[in-house]
Amino acid sequence: MAKKQDLTELSDTDLINLLDETKDESLNLRFQHVTGQLDNFKRIGVVRKQVARIKTELRMREINAAEAEATS
């Protein structure tokens, strides 16, 4: 799992790639849950939180860039 300090060190493209991978994992976990193949239900929540953390970091970067552009 990527921690906050790990996310801040990644580039934007790496974060977007990680977001895509994490969303794919979430989709696979949901399919496993529906078909009864999922053993660790807690993983669904962990992956959802990781998606939220990545989206938050991307949004913070977007806001910071807009503020920097506005002050220039």
DSSP file (Angstrom, degrees, kcal/mol; ACC not computed):
  #  RESIDUE AA STRUCTURE BP1 BP2  ACC     N-H-->O    O-->H-N    N-H-->O    O-->H-N    TCO  KAPPA ALPHA  PHI   PSI    X-CA   Y-CA   Z-CA
    1    1 A M              0   0    0      0, 0.0     2,-0.5     0, 0.0    46,-0.0   0.000 360.0 360.0 360.0 135.9    0.0    0.0    0.0
    2    2 A A        -     0   0    0      4,-0.1     2,-0.1     2,-0.0    51,-0.1  -0.668 360.0-148.8 -81.8 126.5    1.3    3.4   -0.9
    3    3 A K     >  -     0   0    0     -2,-0.5     4,-2.3     1,-0.1     3,-0.3  -0.437  29.0-100.8 -90.2 169.6    1.6    5.8    2.0
    4    4 A K  H  > S+     0   0    0      1,-0.3     4,-1.9     2,-0.2     5,-0.2   0.905 123.1  50.1 -58.3 -44.5    1.1    9.5    1.9
    5    5 A Q  H  > S+     0   0    0      1,-0.2     4,-0.7     2,-0.2    -1,-0.3   0.839 110.4  51.2 -65.5 -30.6    4.8   10.2    1.9
    6    6 A D  H  > S+     0   0    0     -3,-0.3     4,-0.6     1,-0.2     3,-0.4   0.884 108.1  52.2 -70.3 -38.0    5.3    7.7   -0.9
    7    7 A L  H >< S+     0   0    0     -4,-2.3     3,-0.8     1,-0.2    -2,-0.2   0.858 104.2  55.8 -67.8 -35.3    2.6    9.4   -2.9
    8    8 A T  H 3< S+     0   0    0     -4,-1.9    -1,-0.2     1,-0.2    -2,-0.2   0.755 104.5  54.8 -69.8 -22.1    4.1   12.8   -2.6
    9    9 A E  H 3< S+     0   0    0     -4,-0.7    -1,-0.2    -3,-0.4    -2,-0.2   0.640  92.1  90.7 -84.5 -15.2    7.4   11.5   -4.1
   10   10 A L  S << S-     0   0    0     -3,-0.8     2,-0.1    -4,-0.6    -3,-0.0  -0.464  78.1-117.5 -82.4 153.2    5.7   10.1   -7.2
   11   11 A S     >  -     0   0    0     -2,-0.1     4,-2.4     1,-0.1     5,-0.2  -0.337  31.9-102.6 -79.3 169.5    5.4   12.1  -10.4
   12   12 A D  H  > S+     0   0    0      1,-0.2     4,-2.3     2,-0.2     5,-0.2   0.908 122.3  49.1 -61.1 -43.2    2.0   13.0  -11.9
   13   13 A T  H  > S+     0   0    0      1,-0.2     4,-2.3     2,-0.2    -1,-0.2   0.887 110.6  50.8 -66.4 -37.3    2.2   10.3  -14.5
   14   14 A D  H  > S+     0   0    0      2,-0.2     4,-2.6     1,-0.2    -1,-0.2   0.902 110.1  50.3 -65.2 -39.5    3.2    7.7  -11.9
   15   15 A L  H  X S+     0   0    0     -4,-2.4     4,-2.4     2,-0.2    -2,-0.2   0.908 110.3  49.4 -64.3 -41.1    0.2    8.7   -9.8
   16   16 A I  H  X S+     0   0    0     -4,-2.3     4,-2.2     2,-0.2    -2,-0.2   0.908 112.1  48.2 -65.0 -41.3   -2.2    8.4  -12.7
   17   17 A N  H  X S+     0   0    0     -4,-2.3     4,-2.3     2,-0.2    -2,-0.2   0.913 112.1  49.4 -64.2 -42.2   -0.8    4.9  -13.5
   18   18 A L  H  X S+     0   0    0     -4,-2.6     4,-2.5     1,-0.2    -2,-0.2   0.879 109.4  52.8 -64.2 -37.7   -1.1    3.9   -9.9
   19   19 A L  H  X S+     0   0    0     -4,-2.4     4,-2.5     2,-0.2    -2,-0.2   0.920 109.2  48.8 -63.2 -44.2   -4.6    5.1   -9.8
   20   20 A D  H  X S+     0   0    0     -4,-2.2     4,-2.1     2,-0.2    -2,-0.2   0.921 113.0  47.5 -61.2 -44.0   -5.5    3.1  -12.9
   21   21 A E  H  X S+     0   0    0     -4,-2.3     4,-2.2     1,-0.2    -2,-0.2   0.905 112.7  48.9 -64.0 -41.4   -3.9    0.0  -11.4
   22   22 A T  H  X S+     0   0    0     -4,-2.5     4,-2.3     2,-0.2    -2,-0.2   0.881 110.1  50.7 -68.6 -38.1   -5.7    0.5   -8.1
   23   23 A K  H  X S+     0   0    0     -4,-2.5     4,-2.4     2,-0.2    -1,-0.2   0.896 109.9  50.9 -64.8 -39.3   -9.1    1.0   -9.8
   24   24 A D  H  X S+     0   0    0     -4,-2.1     4,-2.4     2,-0.2    -2,-0.2   0.910 110.0  49.9 -62.8 -41.5   -8.5   -2.2  -11.7
   25   25 A E  H  X S+     0   0    0     -4,-2.2     4,-2.6     1,-0.2    -2,-0.2   0.907 109.6  51.5 -63.3 -40.8   -7.7   -4.0   -8.5
   26   26 A S  H  X S+     0   0    0     -4,-2.3     4,-2.3     2,-0.2    -2,-0.2   0.918 109.5  49.8 -61.6 -43.8  -10.9   -2.6   -6.9
   27   27 A L  H  X S+     0   0    0     -4,-2.4     4,-2.2     1,-0.2    -2,-0.2   0.923 111.3  48.7 -60.3 -45.2  -12.9   -3.8   -9.9
   28   28 A N  H  X S+     0   0    0     -4,-2.4     4,-2.4     1,-0.2    -2,-0.2   0.893 110.2  51.6 -63.2 -40.0  -11.4   -7.3   -9.6
   29   29 A L  H  X S+     0   0    0     -4,-2.6     4,-2.3     2,-0.2    -1,-0.2   0.894 108.8  50.8 -64.4 -39.0  -12.1   -7.4   -5.9
   30   30 A R  H  X S+     0   0    0     -4,-2.3     4,-2.3     2,-0.2    -2,-0.2   0.906 110.5  49.0 -65.5 -40.4  -15.7   -6.5   -6.4
   31   31 A F  H  X S+     0   0    0     -4,-2.2     4,-2.2     1,-0.2     6,-0.2   0.914 111.2  49.9 -63.8 -41.9  -16.1   -9.2   -9.0
   32   32 A Q  H  X>S+     0   0    0     -4,-2.4     5,-2.4     1,-0.2     6,-1.2   0.890 110.3  51.1 -63.1 -38.4  -14.5  -11.7   -6.7
   33   33 A H  H ><5S+     0   0    0     -4,-2.3     3,-0.7     4,-0.2    -2,-0.2   0.924 110.7  47.5 -64.1 -44.6  -16.9  -10.6   -3.9
   34   34 A V  H 3<5S+     0   0    0     -4,-2.3    -2,-0.2     1,-0.2    -1,-0.2   0.878 114.2  46.5 -66.0 -38.0  -20.0  -11.0   -6.1
   35   35 A T  H 3<5S-     0   0    0     -4,-2.2    -1,-0.2    -5,-0.2    -2,-0.2   0.504 114.3-116.0 -84.7  -2.9  -18.9  -14.5   -7.3
   36   36 A G  T <<5S+     0   0    0     -3,-0.7    -3,-0.2    -4,-0.6    -4,-0.1   0.670  85.3 113.4  81.2  16.4  -18.0  -15.6   -3.7
   37   37 A Q      < +     0   0    0     -5,-2.4     2,-0.4    -6,-0.2    -4,-0.2   0.520  43.2 106.3 -96.9  -6.5  -14.3  -16.1   -4.4
   38   38 A L        +     0   0    0     -6,-1.2     3,-0.2     1,-0.2    -9,-0.0  -0.617  37.8 175.5 -83.0 126.3  -13.1  -13.3   -2.2
   39   39 A D  S    S+     0   0    0     -2,-0.4     2,-0.8     1,-0.2    -1,-0.2   0.811  71.7  51.4 -94.7 -37.5  -11.4  -14.4    1.1
   40   40 A N    >   +     0   0    0      1,-0.2     3,-0.9     2,-0.0     4,-0.3  -0.817  57.7 174.8-109.1  94.6  -10.3  -11.1    2.5
   41   41 A F  T >> S+     0   0    0     -2,-0.8     3,-1.1     1,-0.2     4,-0.7   0.764  74.9  68.9 -70.0 -25.6  -13.2   -8.6    2.5
   42   42 A K  H 3> S+     0   0    0      1,-0.3     4,-1.8     2,-0.2     3,-0.3   0.783  84.8  71.2 -64.7 -26.2  -11.1   -6.0    4.3
   43   43 A R  H <> S+     0   0    0     -3,-0.9     4,-2.5     1,-0.2    -1,-0.3   0.816  88.5  62.3 -61.4 -30.9   -9.0   -5.5    1.2
   44   44 A I  H <> S+     0   0    0     -3,-1.1     4,-2.2    -4,-0.3    -1,-0.2   0.937 106.5  44.2 -60.7 -46.8  -11.9   -3.8   -0.6
   45   45 A G  H  X S+     0   0    0     -4,-0.7     4,-2.2    -3,-0.3    -1,-0.2   0.877 112.0  52.8 -65.3 -38.8  -11.9   -1.0    2.0
   46   46 A V  H  X S+     0   0    0     -4,-1.8     4,-1.9     1,-0.2    -1,-0.2   0.912 111.0  46.5 -63.3 -43.2   -8.2   -0.7    1.9
   47   47 A V  H  X S+     0   0    0     -4,-2.5     4,-2.2     2,-0.2    -2,-0.2   0.886 110.3  53.1 -68.4 -39.4   -8.2   -0.4   -1.9
   48   48 A R  H  X S+     0   0    0     -4,-2.2     4,-2.0     1,-0.2    -1,-0.2   0.908 110.2  48.0 -62.1 -41.1  -11.0    2.2   -1.8
   49   49 A K  H  X S+     0   0    0     -4,-2.2     4,-2.4     2,-0.2    -1,-0.2   0.873 109.0  53.6 -67.2 -36.4   -9.1    4.3    0.7
   50   50 A Q  H  X S+     0   0    0     -4,-1.9     4,-2.2     2,-0.2    -2,-0.2   0.898 107.3  51.0 -65.3 -39.7   -5.9    4.0   -1.5
   51   51 A V  H  X S+     0   0    0     -4,-2.2     4,-2.5     1,-0.2    -2,-0.2   0.924 110.6  49.8 -60.6 -43.9   -7.9    5.3   -4.5
   52   52 A A  H  X S+     0   0    0     -4,-2.0     4,-2.3     1,-0.2    -2,-0.2   0.894 109.4  51.0 -63.2 -40.6   -9.1    8.2   -2.4
   53   53 A R  H  X S+     0   0    0     -4,-2.4     4,-2.3     2,-0.2    -1,-0.2   0.910 111.5  47.3 -63.2 -42.4   -5.6    9.1   -1.2
   54   54 A I  H  X S+     0   0    0     -4,-2.2     4,-2.4     2,-0.2    -2,-0.2   0.928 112.7  48.5 -66.1 -44.6   -4.3    9.1   -4.8
   55   55 A K  H  X S+     0   0    0     -4,-2.5     4,-2.3     1,-0.2    -1,-0.2   0.885 110.7  52.1 -62.9 -37.8   -7.1   11.3   -6.0
   56   56 A T  H  X S+     0   0    0     -4,-2.3     4,-2.5     2,-0.2    -1,-0.2   0.919 109.4  48.8 -64.1 -43.9   -6.6   13.6   -3.1
   57   57 A E  H  X S+     0   0    0     -4,-2.3     4,-2.0     2,-0.2    -2,-0.2   0.913 112.0  48.8 -63.6 -42.5   -2.9   14.0   -3.9
   58   58 A L  H  X S+     0   0    0     -4,-2.4     4,-2.0     1,-0.2    -1,-0.2   0.908 112.4  48.4 -62.8 -41.5   -3.6   14.7   -7.6
   59   59 A R  H  X S+     0   0    0     -4,-2.3     4,-2.6     2,-0.2    -2,-0.2   0.892 109.0  53.0 -67.6 -39.3   -6.2   17.3   -6.6
   60   60 A M  H  X S+     0   0    0     -4,-2.5     4,-2.5     1,-0.2    -1,-0.2   0.900 110.1  48.5 -61.9 -40.0   -3.8   19.0   -4.2
   61   61 A R  H  X S+     0   0    0     -4,-2.0     4,-2.3     2,-0.2    -1,-0.2   0.894 110.5  51.4 -66.0 -39.2   -1.2   19.2   -6.9
   62   62 A E  H  X S+     0   0    0     -4,-2.0     4,-2.0     2,-0.2    -2,-0.2   0.914 111.9  46.3 -63.8 -43.4   -3.8   20.6   -9.3
   63   63 A I  H  X S+     0   0    0     -4,-2.6     4,-2.5     2,-0.2     5,-0.2   0.918 112.0  50.7 -65.6 -44.0   -4.9   23.3   -6.8
   64   64 A N  H  X S+     0   0    0     -4,-2.5     4,-2.3     1,-0.2    -2,-0.2   0.887 110.6  49.5 -62.1 -39.7   -1.3   24.2   -6.0
   65   65 A A  H  X S+     0   0    0     -4,-2.3     4,-2.0     2,-0.2    -1,-0.2   0.893 111.2  49.1 -66.6 -39.2   -0.5   24.6   -9.7
   66   66 A A  H  X S+     0   0    0     -4,-2.0     4,-2.1     2,-0.2    -2,-0.2   0.890 112.2  48.4 -67.9 -39.1   -3.5   26.8  -10.2
   67   67 A E  H  X S+     0   0    0     -4,-2.5     4,-1.8     2,-0.2    -2,-0.2   0.898 111.1  50.1 -66.8 -40.3   -2.6   29.0   -7.3
   68   68 A A  H  X S+     0   0    0     -4,-2.3     4,-0.8     1,-0.2    -2,-0.2   0.884 112.1  48.0 -65.4 -37.5    1.0   29.3   -8.5
   69   69 A E  H  < S+     0   0    0     -4,-2.0     3,-0.3     1,-0.2    -2,-0.2   0.868 109.6  53.0 -69.5 -36.8   -0.3   30.3  -11.9
   70   70 A A  H  < S+     0   0    0     -4,-2.1    -2,-0.2     1,-0.2    -1,-0.2   0.838 109.1  48.8 -68.8 -33.3   -2.7   32.8  -10.5
   71   71 A T  H  <        0   0    0     -4,-1.8    -1,-0.2     1,-0.2    -2,-0.2   0.659 360.0 360.0 -81.0 -15.6    0.0   34.6   -8.4
   72   72 A S     <        0   0    0     -4,-0.8    -1,-0.2    -3,-0.3    -2,-0.2   0.469 360.0 360.0 -78.8 360.0    2.4   34.8  -11.4
